[in-house]
């Protein structure tokens, strides 16, 4: 249900992070219960799930919650860390 077209606004509500991490850690992310309106919960769940396996969060929850267009390079760096952990 996520339409990811870029590394900025497509990640602004936390659902893309939750979807990505749900793929690898389904017990940590109750994806079916999440809504795009609850950004803080989405980011918190995603970042905690990643940290539970040792992926350091490089994004600030407060900044992510209050911006519509997060810095694409920061998002890409974090997504790359997730990819490297699970896929390499």
N, C-alpha and C positions, 0 to 999 in steps of 0.2 A: 504493500500500500504506500510505499515511499517512492517519490519521484525525485531522484538525485540527478541534477543537471549541472551542478558546479560544486566547488568546495567552499562556498560562502553561504548564501541564503538557503540552500537545500539542507543545511545542517543547523539552522537557527532555532529549532524548537526541541532539539534533543532526540527526536524520534529516529533519525537516521543512525545516530550512535547506538541507540537502543536496538534497532533492527540488526545492525552489524554485530553487536555483541551478543544478542539473543541467538544468533547463528551458532556461536561457539560456546556460549554459557547460558543455555535456556533456563536453567534453574535460578539464575540471578536476575533475570529480566522478565517480569510478567507482562509481556508485550501486548497481549490482548486487552489489558486493563488501561493502557496508556492513552492519553489524549494530547493533541498538539497545544492545548490551552495551558497545560500544567508543565511548562518548560523546566522549572526548577526541579521538580520530581524526576523528569526524564533525564536531565543532565546528571543529577545526583545518582540515580540508579546506574547509568552508563559508566560514570567515572568510578563509582565504587566497585562495579563488576570488574572493570579493567584493573583497578588497583588490587583486587583480590588475587589476581594471578601475577602481579608484579609489574604491570604496565603503569608507569608514572604518568599522572595527569599533567599535561602541559598547558591546559586551558583553564581559565578562571570562570567558575560558575556564574558569579555575579555579572561579569562582562557578557557572557554568552546569553544570559537571561534578558539583558537589557539592550541587545543589539539585533537588528534585523539582518545585517550583513557582516557576519564575523570575518575576521581576517582570514582570507583563504589559505595563506601560507601556514598559519598556525593550525588550522583545521587539517590541512594536508599532512603536516608533520605528525599530528596525533593519530590520524588514520593510518599513516605509514607505520607508526610504532605498533599499532594493533595488528596490522597485516604481517609485519615481520615476526611478531610473537607467535601468531597462530599458523602462518603459512611457510615459514622458513625453518 
